[in-house]
Amino acid sequence: MIRCVGIGKTYPNGKSALHDINLETGNGRIFVLIGRNGSGKTTLVRILSTELKPTAGSAYVDGIDVVAEPEKVREKIAIVPQEARTLNWTTPRQTVFSYLLWRGFTQKEARKRTKEALDMLGITEYADNLNRNLSGGMKRKVLVATVLASEAEIIFLDEPTTGLDPVSRREFWDILRRTSRDRFVFLTTHYLEEAEELANGIGILENGRLVRTGTLDELRRSIDYNFSVKIMKDGRSIPLDGMRAQKYEDDESVRVLLDEDDAYELSRKLAREGFRFTINPLSLEDIFFYLVKNGKVF
């Protein structure tokens, strides 16, 4: 559905946001682009959704050139940008209904689709409250309802779950899974668990460069390690002598990536010496830190 060939973007002030992005999302129904703040996720979404022109390369949405034929692309897509805001003096029902009228639906069809979208997002009881009285998370739900109510074949969501509580976020994941049965969803997020839960395909962006793409299993196979041991800090050194390992740490714990034999040996030592630890197969968080935080950018 999405193809980028050598996409680059340099702003008038000389700042380079994207460098030679080559991407094909494949046939999966949910593609998730992850990266730290400032990595270029929003810039790429703005280019793909025809809001911004690239300074190099070409991009295609469902085979349509986003620069040469932007109107055709816009007929197929809907987007919730990261910076999108609801109008304070309208209600959720008015927000969705007016958006659908703008897209060309009849009033009858727009009313029907508005009700279905508000029900789907679980905000029917707030449908006639002013947007200014809603929480930040509820406002995000209203914006998402507008695009889900449309007939768009391709939906761009730029960090849509920011501001949602954990329960609402998981409810939203279920909605996206249902939505992806007959539409293509291009999602950006900085919640790695979200990408791990939803994605058929994943792209990792860092400093405007596409570090790696693939399914979660493909990303796991691209790493030299297959287990992650998380050890709570207690002032003692970690017994890693003779092991091939990748280590990174935060204020409270040390994360060590190892192959199966070394992970088994380390867990035996840690248990014998009374460390508090967990051991798990490599997660997307482990992969992300290995590729990005520790400089493994290829």
N, C-alpha and C positions, 0 to 999 in steps of 0.2 A: 504493500500500500504506500509506503514512503521510501523514496530513494534520494540520496544526496551524493553528488559527485564533486569532490574537491571544494566544498563550500567553505568560504572564508568571509569574515566580516571585520572590517576596520572602520571605526567611527571617525568623524571629521576631526576630532581632537587627537587622532593618532593612536588611540587605544585599540588593540587587537582583541576581539572577543572570541572569534572562532578561527581555527587554522586547519585547512585541508580536511574537512569532515567528509568521509566516505562511509555511507550507511545504507543498508537495506534491511527493512524490518521483517521481511519474510512473511509467512502466512499466519503467524500467531494473531490472536485477537486482542491482546493487550501488550503493548510495548512500553516498557518503563525506562526512562532516562534518569540516571542518578548522578549526583555530583555535589560537591560542596557549594555553598553560596558563592556566587561570582564565577562559577566554572563555565558558564555559557549556555546553560539549559534554556533560560528564557529567551535569549537571543535566537537560538535555533528554532524554538517554537514560533516566535514572531516571524521568522523567515518562512517557515513551512505553512503558516496560516496567512501569508501574503500581507502581513502588517509591516514588514521590513524587507528591503532588498539586500541581497548579499553583494559583497564587493568582488567575490570570485566564485566560480563554480556554478553548478546547476542543481536545482531541487525539483522533485516531481512528487505529486500527490495523486495516487491512483493513475499514474502515467501522464498526468497533466503538468506542464511546466508552470511553476508558481510565479515566475516573472513574466513569461510570454502570455499566459492566459489566466490571470488572477481571478477574473469573474467566474470562469468555469470551476476553478478550485473552490471558491466561496459558496457555490451552489451545493457542494458535496460535504462541506465541513461546518462544524460549530466549535466554538472555543470559549473557555473560561480562563482569561489571562490572570496571571498572578496579581496584577494591580487592579483587577476589576472590583467595583463597588456597587452596591445597590443604591437606588435613589431613596433618600430618607423619607420623602413625602408620598411614596407609593407603598402598596402592600405586596406581599409575595404573589397573591393571585393576579394583581395588576401587572406585576413585573413579568411573569411568565406569559400571560395573555397578550400583552402588548408586543413582546418579542416575537410571538408566533404570528401575530398580525403583520409585523414588519417582514417576516419571512414569506408571507403570501398566503397563509391559511385563511379560510373563511372563519367568520365569528363562531359558527357552530362547532367546527372542527377544533378551533383554538380553545374554546371552553372545555371541550371533551379532553383534549390533550393536557390542558392546564390541570384539571382535576386529577388525571392519572399520574402526572409528574409529582404533584404535591403529595398525593397518597404514597407514591413510591418512596419519596424522601422522608416521609413521616412528619410533615409539617402542615398537615391539613388544619389542625386546631389553631395554627397561627396565620392561616391564609389571609385573614382580613385585618391583621394587626399592621400598623405602620412599620416599615423596615427599620426605622430609627430606634424602635423599641426592642428590636431583636438582639440576641447575643451575636458576637462575631462569628461563632461556629454556625449559628442558624442562618446568618446572612450568606455564608459560603454555600450552604445547602440550597438556598433560593437561587443562587447563580447557577449551580449545577443543574437544578431542576429546569432552568430555561433551555439548556442545550439538550438534556435528555428528552424534553418534550418535542424537540424538533425532529425532522425526518433526516437529519444529517447522517451520512454513512460513516463519516470519520469525525471523531470527537477529540479535541485537544484539551487536556486539563493540566494547567500549570500549578503544581503544588496545591491541589484542591482540598486536601484534608488538614491544611494548616489551620489551627484554631479549634479543631474538633476534639472532643474528649475521647478517651480510648474506646468506650462503648460505641459512640457515634461513628468513630473511624471504622470499626469492624462492621457495623451495619452498612456503611458506605461501600466497603469492599464487596459485600454481598450484592449490592446494587450494581456495581461495576461488572461483576461476573455475569449477572443476568443480562446487562446491557451488551456485553461483548459477544453474546450468542449470535447477534445479527448486525453488529457494528464493529468498527475498528477503533480502539481507544489508544491514544498516544498520551502517556502520563509522565509528568516529571514529579519527582519527590526527593526529599532528603531523609525520609524515613526508610531505612534499609529493610526493615521488617515488612513494610508495605510492598516494596518491590519483590521481596522473596515470596510473599503470599500470592501476589496477583500476576506476575509477569510470565508471559509466554516467551518473551525476548527481553533482554536487558542490555542497555548501553551505559558505559561508565565514562563520564566526561570530567576532565581535569585540566584547568588552565586553558580552556578552549580547544582541547585536543581530545579526540575519541580514543580512549585508552584500550578498550576491549568491548566486544559485543558477543552475544550468544545466549543460549538458555542457561539457567542456573547450573545444570549438570555440565554443560560445556565449559562454563567458567570454572567450575570446580576442577575439571580435568586439565585445565590450562595452568593450574598451580602445582608447585612441586610437593605440596603437603596435602594430607587429607583429613587430619584431625586437629582440633583446637583444644588446648587445655587452659582453662582460666583459673588462676591461682590468686587467692586473697593475700595481700601484702601483710606481713607481720614482722618485718625487719630482717628476716633471714634471706640468704641468697638461694636462688633456685638451682637445684642439682642437675645441671645440663651438661656436665663434662662428657665429652665423647659423642654427643648427639648432634645431628644436623637439624638445626631449628631456626625459626624466625621468631623474634620476640619483640613485642611492643607493650607499652604499659600506660596506665592512667594513674590518677591519685590513689585509687583503692586496690587495683588489681594488676596482675601481669598476665598477658595473653601470649601463649606459646604455640606456634604452628609446627607440627611434626608429622612424619609418616607413621604408619600404623605400628611398626615395631617399636620405634622410639617413644610413641605416645603410651604404649603399654608399659614400657620400662619406666618412663617418668611417673606414671600414675602409681606404680608399685612403690617407687621411692617416696613420693609425696605422702601416700597413705601410711607408710612405715614411719615417716618422720612427723606425722601429725599435722600436715598442711591441710587447709581447707581449699578444696578445688572442685571443678566440674570438668568433664571431658565430653566433647560432642564432635560430630562430623563438621567439616568446614562450613561455616555460614557465609551468607553474602557479606556480612559485616567484616568477617575475616578476610575475604577476598578483596573487598574494597580497601581495607587498610594495607594489605600486602601490596596491592598495585599502586596505590596513591600515596598513603602516608609515608611509606618506607621507600618511595622513589622508584618503584618498579613500573615505570611508565615506558612502554615500548612503542 
